[in-house]
Amino acid sequence: RYQSLNGKKAVVPLYNHKVPILPHSSVDPEFGTGLMMVCSYGDWQDVRIFRELGLSPRVIVDRTGIVHDPTGIIPPNTSVNQAREIIARRLENEGYLVKKVKLTRTVPKCWRCKTPVEIIEEEEYFVKQLEFKNELLKLIENIEFYPDFHKERLVNWINSITMDWPISRSRYYGTEIPVWKCSVCGEILLPEPGKYYQPWKDEPPWSKCPRCGASSQHLVGEKKVFDTWFDSSVSPLYITKYLYNKEKALKLLRSTLRPQGYDIIRTWLYFTLLHVYLVTGQPAFRWVRISGMGLDEKGEAMHKSKGNIIDPEPIISEYGADPVRYWSAVAAKVGYDYKFNKNLLKTGQLFATKIWNIGRFISMFPDPGIENVVLEDIDKAMLETLNNYARRYRTAFMKFDTQEPTLLIYEFTWDLFASNYLEAVKFRAYNTDGAWSKNQQESAWATLHYVFREALKMIHPIMPFITDYLWRKLYGGTILTQKLDVPKAEFEFTKDYLMDDLVHINSEIWKLKKERGMKLSDPLPGILYISQRDEALVPYLKLLHKPSRIELVSVMPEEAVILGKSAVVLKE
């Protein structure tokens, strides 16, 4: 289409200098005009094409954003935006402007101050990365990502990289780059490792240039500092003390977790993988846990400029540290954003109170030890239920998620243990009328203590303060040294349905009482029919609900008032 123009030159309006017309693979001749105009530093595409074609760039914008035009068309001290307006007017006045059209275009801006970004020419230090892209893509296949969908962000970022990594920055603060440059021969000098250098003010550790012999006064210290990601990307090597014991460090890296937010996947995560790979040839970690961002109540990102930052100190003072941790653990699945939610804080506060009240109740009874008693069926069912929840809890935490295990332990502690099991066996634990044998009473004590201990261990990663305090008061020592004791094979029980049936029966009866405006403690008016398989629950249901009588049946009467999930019926 434009073969006739290949090798010719175009004249730039106003300035009248000539530029070559060249073919390039990135230009699609069937798209638009089929031509592409590039300037020295218009955008990254321009920079890339200039490099690939070996063109000499023209530098006209300095570090302050001021345009320097030796021809005088653009006056001194003119900003980039002002210069555009001047050029547009000159083009129109001199008859070069064909037409004016309003266009919407994407302009890269600073994320903090929203200033449009201009590319300028600076001498910087770079680390090679382009030639390692394929190796890095293979490397991350050996890393487990939680959740897995965030892995795609990293893959997309690696595939989009078009230049090497600039690791130097012109900032006032940062880790100094330990380099001197000889002003005579241009040799770059790197000192021996071991000492921290500030080249911009320290004397060079050489008396003369090793290459040309120029005196040390010709050795100019570097004023630039490292990119912060160059510093932080070395963290796995620092933590594992790689410089002191490489063999041990490499073993540790194979069992390392990286927890971080999705906002720094292309920075901290990527540069750490690159940095550690270049040094060791292996992945920086085995697992990566990517969390979402904490948002305000409206679901917006918190920024000082927006004025929507939530100060944590007043929140912790009002609700407590454990409820705040509960909110952050349960607000969203791993990998998703989580809103600030006062309702969840209140739920966490109520949960802490519930844990405290359970501990206070259990503290009234001694612990005879679960291995020293003959367990009642309902106690066995409670321990089997504990087993089941512990398995699900462990599985959920192995996915590095906090929401699911938090919901599980909340449900187990409040709904199953406190509201149903504890309410049912408290009469046996008190045994004020002597209706229960000593073993039956001690079976209740032992089960209450055992289940509460294991529940405290499971709650502890989420709400560490109240759990550690109760552990110290009830059992001595610190909960930090305790390991989860469940699930246990000896707690497997063929009548594990008893706890489920108890929960369903209680739920149906409490629902009926509420519908009739009764207190939950009011006697149940009528006969309670339950399945024959739930015979072990009879003494507890009598004390809990006080029906006129309880009958065990295989077939429920047709005149039932309610029919629950566990075949619970009530006949007036």
C-alpha positions as CSV (number, residue, x, y, z in Angstrom):
1,R,0.0,0.0,0.0
2,Y,2.8,2.4,0.8
3,Q,5.7,0.6,-0.7
4,S,6.5,3.7,-2.8
5,L,7.2,5.7,0.3
6,N,9.7,3.2,1.8
7,G,13.1,4.9,2.3
8,K,11.8,8.4,1.5
9,K,11.7,11.3,4.0
10,A,8.9,13.4,5.3
11,V,9.3,17.1,6.2
12,V,8.1,18.1,9.7
13,P,5.9,21.2,9.5
14,L,7.2,24.4,11.2
15,Y,10.6,22.9,11.9
16,N,11.3,21.7,8.3
17,H,13.7,18.9,9.3
18,K,13.4,15.6,7.6
19,V,12.5,12.3,9.1
20,P,12.7,8.8,7.4
21,I,9.7,6.8,6.4
22,L,10.4,3.1,7.4
23,P,8.4,-0.2,7.5
24,H,7.8,-1.8,10.9
25,S,6.0,-5.0,11.9
26,S,3.9,-3.4,14.6
27,V,2.0,-1.3,12.0
28,D,-1.0,-2.9,10.3
29,P,-1.4,-1.4,6.8
30,E,-5.1,-2.4,6.8
31,F,-5.9,-0.6,10.0
32,G,-6.9,3.1,9.8
33,T,-4.5,5.0,7.5
34,G,-2.0,2.2,7.6
35,L,0.6,4.7,8.7
36,M,2.0,5.4,12.2
37,M,3.7,8.6,13.3
38,V,6.2,8.1,16.1
39,C,8.1,10.7,18.1
40,S,11.1,10.2,20.4
41,Y,9.2,9.9,23.7
42,G,5.5,10.1,22.9
43,D,4.6,6.8,24.7
44,W,6.2,3.4,25.4
45,Q,5.3,2.3,21.9
46,D,7.3,5.2,20.4
47,V,10.3,4.4,22.6
48,R,10.2,0.8,21.7
49,I,10.0,1.4,17.9
50,F,12.8,4.1,18.1
51,R,15.1,1.5,19.8
52,E,14.2,-1.3,17.3
53,L,14.8,1.0,14.3
54,G,18.0,2.4,15.8
55,L,16.7,6.0,15.5
56,S,18.3,8.9,17.3
57,P,15.8,10.5,19.7
58,R,15.4,14.3,20.2
59,V,15.3,15.4,23.8
60,I,13.2,18.6,24.3
61,V,11.5,18.1,27.7
62,D,13.5,18.3,30.9
63,R,12.9,16.7,34.3
64,T,10.6,19.6,35.4
65,G,8.3,19.3,32.4
66,I,9.6,22.4,30.6
67,V,10.1,22.3,26.9
68,H,13.5,23.5,25.4
69,D,13.2,24.4,21.8
70,P,16.5,25.7,20.2
71,T,14.5,27.1,17.2
72,G,12.6,29.5,19.5
73,I,9.2,28.5,18.1
74,I,8.3,27.5,21.7
75,P,9.4,30.2,24.1
76,P,11.5,29.5,27.2
77,N,9.9,28.2,30.4
78,T,6.9,26.7,28.5
79,S,5.2,23.6,29.9
80,V,4.3,20.6,27.7
81,N,0.6,21.5,27.7
82,Q,1.3,25.1,26.8
83,A,3.7,24.0,24.1
84,R,0.9,21.8,22.5
85,E,-1.4,24.9,22.3
86,I,1.3,27.0,20.7
87,I,2.1,24.4,18.1
88,A,-1.6,23.9,17.3
89,R,-2.1,27.6,16.8
90,R,1.0,27.9,14.6
91,L,-0.1,24.9,12.4
92,E,-3.5,26.5,12.0
93,N,-2.1,30.0,11.2
94,E,0.3,28.7,8.6
95,G,-2.3,26.6,6.8
96,Y,-1.2,23.1,7.9
97,L,-4.3,22.3,9.9
98,V,-6.8,20.4,7.8
99,K,-9.6,20.0,10.4
100,K,-10.4,20.0,14.1
101,V,-12.0,16.9,15.7
102,K,-12.8,16.2,19.4
103,L,-11.2,13.0,20.5
104,T,-11.2,11.0,23.7
105,R,-7.9,9.3,24.4
106,T,-6.3,7.5,27.3
107,V,-3.6,9.6,29.0
108,P,-1.3,7.9,31.6
109,K,-1.4,9.8,34.9
110,C,0.3,9.6,38.3
111,W,-2.0,7.5,40.5
112,R,-1.4,9.8,43.5
113,C,-1.5,13.4,42.1
114,K,-3.1,12.6,38.7
115,T,-0.5,14.6,36.8
116,P,-0.1,13.4,33.2
117,V,3.1,11.3,32.7
118,E,5.8,12.5,30.3
119,I,8.7,10.2,29.3
120,I,12.1,11.8,29.6
121,E,15.6,10.6,28.9
122,E,17.6,9.6,31.9
123,E,20.6,7.4,32.5
124,E,19.4,4.5,34.7
125,Y,20.5,1.1,36.0
126,F,18.6,-1.9,34.6
127,V,18.2,-5.5,35.5
128,K,17.6,-7.9,32.6
129,Q,14.1,-9.5,32.5
130,L,13.0,-9.7,28.9
131,E,15.2,-12.8,28.2
132,F,13.8,-14.6,31.3
133,K,10.1,-14.2,30.6
134,N,9.6,-17.8,29.5
135,E,11.6,-19.2,32.4
136,L,9.5,-17.2,34.8
137,L,6.3,-18.4,33.2
138,K,7.5,-22.0,33.7
139,L,8.6,-21.2,37.2
140,I,5.2,-20.1,38.4
141,E,3.6,-23.3,37.3
142,N,5.3,-24.8,40.4
143,I,3.7,-22.3,42.8
144,E,0.3,-22.8,44.3
145,F,-1.9,-19.7,44.1
146,Y,-4.8,-19.0,46.5
147,P,-7.2,-18.1,44.9
148,D,-6.0,-19.5,41.6
149,F,-7.6,-16.9,39.5
150,H,-5.1,-14.2,40.6
151,K,-2.4,-16.3,39.0
152,E,-3.7,-15.1,35.6
153,R,-2.9,-11.5,36.6
154,L,0.7,-12.4,37.1
155,V,0.8,-14.3,33.8
156,N,-0.7,-11.4,31.9
157,W,1.8,-9.0,33.4
158,I,4.8,-11.1,32.5
159,N,3.5,-11.4,28.9
160,S,3.0,-7.6,28.7
161,I,6.6,-6.7,29.7
162,T,8.4,-5.0,26.8
163,M,11.6,-3.6,28.5
164,D,14.1,-4.5,31.2
165,W,13.6,-3.5,34.8
166,P,14.9,0.0,35.7
167,I,16.1,-0.4,39.3
168,S,17.4,3.2,40.0
169,R,15.3,6.2,41.2
170,S,16.1,9.9,41.6
171,R,14.7,10.3,45.1
172,Y,15.8,11.9,48.3
173,Y,15.3,8.7,50.4
174,G,16.0,5.1,49.7
175,T,18.8,2.5,49.7
176,E,21.8,4.1,48.1
177,I,23.3,2.4,45.0
178,P,26.9,1.5,46.0
179,V,28.5,2.6,42.8
180,W,31.2,5.1,41.8
181,K,31.9,6.2,38.2
182,C,35.3,7.4,36.9
183,S,34.8,10.8,35.2
184,V,37.9,10.2,33.1
185,C,37.3,6.8,31.5
186,G,33.7,6.1,32.5
187,E,34.4,2.9,34.3
188,I,31.6,1.8,36.7
189,L,33.2,0.7,40.1
190,L,31.4,-1.6,42.5
191,P,33.0,-2.1,46.0
192,E,33.4,-5.4,47.8
193,P,30.3,-6.5,49.7
194,G,30.0,-6.1,53.5
195,K,29.8,-2.4,54.2
196,Y,26.9,-0.1,53.6
197,Y,28.0,2.8,51.4
198,Q,26.5,6.2,50.8
199,P,28.5,7.1,47.6
200,W,27.1,10.6,47.4
201,K,29.0,11.6,50.6
202,D,31.4,8.7,51.4
203,E,35.0,8.6,50.2
204,P,35.5,6.0,47.5
205,P,37.2,2.8,48.8
206,W,39.9,3.1,46.0
207,S,42.8,5.5,45.9
208,K,42.6,5.5,42.1
209,C,40.6,4.2,39.2
210,P,41.5,0.5,38.7
211,R,41.1,0.9,34.9
212,C,42.8,4.2,33.9
213,G,44.6,5.2,37.1
214,A,42.9,8.5,37.6
215,S,43.0,9.7,41.2
216,S,40.1,9.1,43.6
217,Q,38.9,12.7,43.2
218,H,37.8,11.7,39.7
219,L,35.6,8.9,41.2
220,V,32.1,10.3,41.4
221,G,29.6,8.7,43.8
222,E,26.2,7.7,42.6
223,K,23.4,9.9,43.9
224,K,20.5,7.7,42.8
225,V,18.8,5.2,45.1
226,F,17.3,1.7,44.4
227,D,13.7,1.3,43.4
228,T,11.8,0.2,46.5
229,W,10.8,-3.0,44.8
230,F,14.4,-3.9,44.3
231,D,14.9,-3.7,48.1
232,S,11.7,-5.5,49.1
233,S,12.1,-8.2,46.4
234,V,15.1,-9.6,48.3
235,S,13.0,-10.2,51.4
236,P,12.8,-14.1,51.0
237,L,16.6,-14.3,50.8
238,Y,17.0,-12.0,53.7
239,I,14.5,-13.9,55.9
240,T,16.1,-17.3,55.1
241,K,19.6,-15.9,55.6
242,Y,20.7,-16.9,52.1
243,L,24.1,-15.2,52.4
244,Y,25.0,-17.2,55.5
245,N,23.7,-20.7,54.6
246,K,22.7,-21.1,51.0
247,E,21.8,-24.8,51.3
248,K,19.5,-24.3,54.3
249,A,17.9,-21.2,52.7
250,L,17.0,-23.0,49.5
251,K,15.3,-25.7,51.5
252,L,13.3,-23.1,53.4
253,L,12.3,-21.3,50.2
254,R,10.6,-24.5,49.1
255,S,8.2,-24.3,52.1
256,T,7.5,-20.6,52.1
257,L,4.2,-18.7,51.9
258,R,3.9,-15.2,50.4
259,P,0.8,-13.4,51.7
260,Q,0.0,-10.1,49.9
261,G,-2.7,-8.0,48.2
262,Y,-3.6,-8.2,44.5
263,D,-2.6,-4.5,44.1
264,I,1.1,-5.4,44.1
265,I,1.1,-8.6,42.0
266,R,3.0,-6.9,39.2
267,T,5.4,-5.3,41.6
268,W,6.3,-7.0,44.9
269,L,5.2,-10.5,43.7
270,Y,6.7,-10.3,40.2
271,F,10.0,-8.6,41.2
272,T,10.5,-11.0,44.1
273,L,10.1,-14.0,41.8
274,L,12.5,-12.4,39.3
275,H,15.0,-11.4,41.9
276,V,15.1,-14.7,43.7
277,Y,15.2,-16.6,40.4
278,L,18.1,-14.6,39.1
279,V,20.1,-15.3,42.3
280,T,19.1,-18.9,43.1
281,G,17.4,-20.3,39.9
282,Q,14.4,-21.5,41.8
283,P,11.0,-20.1,43.0
284,A,10.9,-17.7,45.9
285,F,8.1,-19.6,47.6
286,R,5.8,-22.6,47.4
287,W,2.5,-20.8,48.1
288,V,1.1,-17.4,47.3
289,R,-2.0,-16.1,49.1
290,I,-3.5,-13.1,47.4
291,S,-5.9,-11.0,49.5
292,G,-8.4,-8.3,48.5
293,M,-8.5,-4.7,49.6
294,G,-10.2,-3.3,52.6
295,L,-12.9,-0.9,51.4
296,D,-15.1,1.7,53.2
297,E,-18.7,1.0,54.0
298,K,-19.7,2.1,50.4
299,G,-17.3,-0.3,48.8
300,E,-14.9,2.4,47.8
301,A,-11.1,2.3,48.2
302,M,-9.9,4.3,51.1
303,H,-7.6,7.3,50.3
304,K,-6.6,10.3,52.3
305,S,-7.5,12.6,49.4
306,K,-11.1,11.2,49.5
307,G,-11.4,11.7,53.2
308,N,-12.9,8.2,53.7
309,I,-10.1,6.6,55.7
310,I,-11.4,4.8,58.7
311,D,-9.1,5.2,61.7
312,P,-8.7,1.8,63.4
313,E,-7.9,3.1,66.9
314,P,-11.4,4.3,67.7
315,I,-12.9,1.2,66.2
316,I,-10.7,-1.1,68.3
317,S,-11.5,1.1,71.4
318,E,-15.2,0.7,70.8
319,Y,-15.5,-2.9,69.8
320,G,-12.2,-4.5,70.9
321,A,-9.3,-6.1,68.9
322,D,-10.8,-9.5,68.6
323,P,-14.1,-8.3,67.0
324,V,-12.0,-6.3,64.5
325,R,-10.1,-9.4,63.6
326,Y,-13.3,-11.4,63.3
327,W,-14.6,-8.8,60.8
328,S,-11.5,-8.9,58.7
329,A,-11.5,-12.8,58.7
330,V,-15.2,-13.3,57.8
331,A,-16.0,-10.3,55.6
332,A,-14.9,-11.9,52.3
333,K,-13.3,-15.0,50.8
334,V,-9.6,-14.9,50.2
335,G,-8.8,-12.9,47.1
336,Y,-11.9,-10.6,47.2
337,D,-12.3,-7.1,48.5
338,Y,-13.9,-6.7,51.9
339,K,-16.0,-3.8,53.1
340,F,-15.9,-2.2,56.5
341,N,-19.0,-3.5,58.2
342,K,-20.1,-2.4,61.7
343,N,-22.7,-5.3,61.7
344,L,-19.9,-7.8,61.5
345,L,-18.0,-5.9,64.2
346,K,-21.1,-6.3,66.4
347,T,-21.3,-9.9,65.6
348,G,-17.7,-10.4,66.5
349,Q,-18.3,-8.6,69.8
350,L,-21.3,-10.8,70.6
351,F,-19.3,-13.9,69.7
352,A,-16.5,-12.8,72.1
353,T,-19.2,-12.4,74.8
354,K,-20.6,-15.8,74.0
355,I,-17.1,-17.4,74.3
356,W,-16.6,-15.6,77.6
357,N,-19.9,-16.9,79.0
358,I,-19.2,-20.4,77.9
359,G,-15.9,-20.3,79.7
360,R,-17.5,-18.8,82.8
361,F,-20.0,-21.6,82.9
362,I,-17.5,-24.4,82.3
363,S,-15.2,-23.0,85.0
364,M,-17.7,-24.1,87.6
365,F,-16.9,-27.7,87.0
366,P,-13.7,-29.7,87.4
367,D,-12.2,-31.6,84.4
368,P,-11.9,-35.3,85.1
369,G,-10.4,-36.0,81.7
370,I,-12.1,-37.5,78.7
371,E,-10.1,-40.7,79.0
372,N,-11.3,-41.3,82.6
373,V,-15.0,-41.5,82.1
374,V,-17.6,-43.7,80.3
375,L,-19.2,-41.4,77.8
376,E,-22.9,-41.0,77.4
377,D,-24.3,-41.3,73.8
378,I,-25.0,-37.6,73.5
379,D,-21.4,-36.8,74.6
380,K,-20.1,-39.2,72.0
381,A,-22.2,-37.5,69.4
382,M,-20.9,-34.1,70.5
383,L,-17.3,-35.4,70.1
384,E,-18.0,-36.9,66.7
385,T,-19.5,-33.5,65.7
386,L,-16.4,-31.8,66.9
387,N,-14.4,-34.3,64.7
388,N,-16.4,-33.4,61.6
389,Y,-16.1,-29.7,62.1
390,A,-12.4,-29.9,62.8
391,R,-11.9,-31.8,59.5
392,R,-13.7,-29.1,57.6
393,Y,-11.9,-26.4,59.5
394,R,-8.5,-27.8,58.7
395,T,-9.4,-28.3,55.0
396,A,-10.6,-24.7,54.8
397,F,-7.4,-23.3,56.4
398,M,-5.3,-25.4,54.0
399,K,-6.7,-23.2,51.3
400,F,-5.3,-20.2,53.1
401,D,-8.9,-18.8,53.5
402,T,-10.2,-17.3,56.7
403,Q,-13.9,-16.8,55.9
404,E,-14.9,-20.4,55.7
405,P,-13.1,-21.6,58.9
406,T,-14.4,-18.6,60.8
407,L,-18.0,-19.3,59.8
408,L,-17.5,-23.0,60.7
409,I,-16.1,-22.3,64.2
410,Y,-18.7,-19.7,64.8
411,E,-21.5,-22.1,63.8
412,F,-20.0,-24.9,65.9
413,T,-19.3,-22.9,69.0
414,W,-22.5,-20.9,69.1
415,D,-25.2,-22.9,67.4
416,L,-24.1,-26.5,68.2
417,F,-22.1,-26.4,71.3
418,A,-23.6,-23.5,73.3
419,S,-27.2,-23.3,72.1
420,N,-27.9,-27.0,71.9
421,Y,-25.4,-29.3,73.5
422,L,-24.6,-27.1,76.5
423,E,-28.2,-26.3,77.1
424,A,-29.1,-30.0,77.0
425,V,-26.4,-31.3,79.3
426,K,-26.3,-28.4,81.8
427,F,-28.8,-30.2,84.0
428,R,-26.6,-33.3,84.1
429,A,-23.5,-31.1,84.8
430,Y,-25.3,-29.4,87.8
431,N,-27.1,-32.6,88.9
432,T,-28.7,-30.7,91.7
433,D,-31.4,-33.3,92.3
434,G,-29.0,-36.3,92.1
435,A,-30.9,-37.8,89.2
436,W,-27.7,-38.6,87.3
437,S,-24.9,-41.0,88.4
438,K,-21.5,-39.7,89.2
439,N,-20.1,-41.1,85.9
440,Q,-22.9,-39.4,83.9
441,Q,-22.2,-36.1,85.6
442,E,-18.4,-36.4,85.1
443,S,-19.0,-37.5,81.4
444,A,-20.7,-34.1,80.9
445,W,-17.9,-32.2,82.7
446,A,-15.2,-34.0,80.7
447,T,-16.9,-33.4,77.4
448,L,-17.6,-29.8,78.1
449,H,-14.0,-29.1,78.9
450,Y,-12.6,-31.1,76.0
451,V,-14.8,-29.6,73.4
452,F,-14.2,-26.1,74.7
453,R,-10.5,-26.5,74.7
454,E,-10.5,-27.6,71.1
455,A,-12.9,-24.8,70.2
456,L,-10.6,-22.3,71.8
457,K,-7.7,-23.6,69.7
458,M,-9.7,-23.3,66.5
459,I,-10.9,-19.8,67.4
460,H,-7.5,-18.6,68.5
461,P,-6.0,-17.7,65.1
462,I,-9.0,-15.4,64.5
463,M,-9.6,-14.1,68.0
464,P,-6.3,-14.6,69.9
465,F,-6.8,-12.3,72.9
466,I,-9.9,-13.7,74.6
467,T,-8.9,-17.3,73.7
468,D,-5.5,-17.0,75.2
469,Y,-6.9,-15.2,78.3
470,L,-9.5,-18.0,78.9
471,W,-6.9,-20.7,78.3
472,R,-4.5,-19.2,80.9
473,K,-7.4,-18.9,83.4
474,L,-8.9,-22.3,82.9
475,Y,-6.0,-24.6,81.9
476,G,-2.8,-22.7,82.7
477,G,0.1,-21.9,80.3
478,T,-0.4,-20.3,77.0
479,I,-2.6,-21.5,74.1
480,L,0.2,-20.6,71.7
481,T,2.0,-23.9,72.4
482,Q,-1.2,-26.0,71.9
483,K,-1.9,-28.2,68.9
484,L,-5.4,-29.1,67.7
485,D,-6.2,-32.5,69.1
486,V,-8.9,-33.4,66.7
487,P,-10.1,-35.1,64.6
488,K,-9.6,-38.4,66.5
489,A,-10.5,-41.9,65.3
490,E,-11.7,-42.9,68.8
491,F,-14.4,-40.2,68.6
492,E,-16.0,-41.8,65.6
493,F,-19.6,-42.8,66.7
494,T,-22.3,-44.7,64.9
495,K,-25.0,-42.4,66.4
496,D,-23.5,-39.2,65.2
497,Y,-26.9,-38.2,63.9
498,L,-28.0,-37.5,67.5
499,M,-26.5,-33.9,67.5
500,D,-28.2,-33.1,64.2
501,D,-31.5,-34.4,65.4
502,L,-31.2,-32.5,68.7
503,V,-30.5,-29.3,66.8
504,H,-33.5,-29.8,64.4
505,I,-35.9,-30.8,67.2
506,N,-34.9,-27.8,69.3
507,S,-35.2,-25.5,66.3
508,E,-38.7,-26.7,65.4
509,I,-39.9,-26.4,69.0
510,W,-38.4,-23.0,69.6
511,K,-39.9,-21.8,66.3
512,L,-43.3,-23.0,67.4
513,K,-43.0,-21.3,70.8
514,K,-42.0,-18.0,69.2
515,E,-45.0,-18.2,66.8
516,R,-47.3,-18.7,69.7
517,G,-45.8,-15.9,71.8
518,M,-44.3,-18.3,74.4
519,K,-41.0,-18.0,76.2
520,L,-38.4,-20.6,75.1
521,S,-38.4,-21.9,78.7
522,D,-42.2,-22.3,78.8
523,P,-43.5,-25.9,79.1
524,L,-44.5,-27.4,75.7
525,P,-48.3,-28.0,75.7
526,G,-48.9,-31.4,74.3
527,I,-47.2,-34.7,73.5
528,L,-43.8,-34.7,71.8
529,Y,-43.4,-37.6,69.3
530,I,-39.8,-38.3,68.2
531,S,-38.2,-41.0,66.1
532,Q,-37.2,-44.2,67.9
533,R,-33.6,-43.6,66.9
534,D,-33.5,-40.6,69.2
535,E,-34.2,-42.4,72.4
536,A,-31.0,-41.1,74.0
537,L,-32.3,-37.6,73.7
538,V,-35.5,-38.2,75.8
539,P,-34.2,-37.1,79.2
540,Y,-32.7,-33.9,77.7
541,L,-35.8,-33.0,75.7
542,K,-37.9,-33.5,78.9
543,L,-35.8,-31.0,80.8
544,L,-35.4,-28.5,77.9
545,H,-39.0,-28.4,76.7
546,K,-41.2,-29.9,79.5
547,P,-43.8,-31.6,77.2
548,S,-46.7,-33.4,78.8
549,R,-44.9,-36.6,77.7
550,I,-42.5,-37.9,75.0
551,E,-43.3,-40.9,72.9
552,L,-41.0,-42.9,70.6
553,V,-42.6,-43.9,67.3
554,S,-41.6,-45.4,64.0
555,V,-44.5,-43.7,62.2
556,M,-45.6,-40.2,63.0
557,P,-49.3,-39.5,63.8
558,E,-51.2,-37.8,61.0
559,E,-52.5,-35.0,63.3
560,A,-49.0,-33.5,63.8
561,V,-48.8,-29.8,64.4
562,I,-45.2,-29.5,63.2
563,L,-43.1,-31.8,61.2
564,G,-39.4,-31.0,61.4
565,K,-36.4,-32.2,59.4
566,S,-35.7,-34.9,62.0
567,A,-39.3,-36.2,62.0
568,V,-40.3,-34.2,65.1
569,V,-44.1,-33.9,65.6
570,L,-46.2,-32.4,68.3
571,K,-49.8,-33.5,69.1
572,E,-52.0,-31.1,71.2
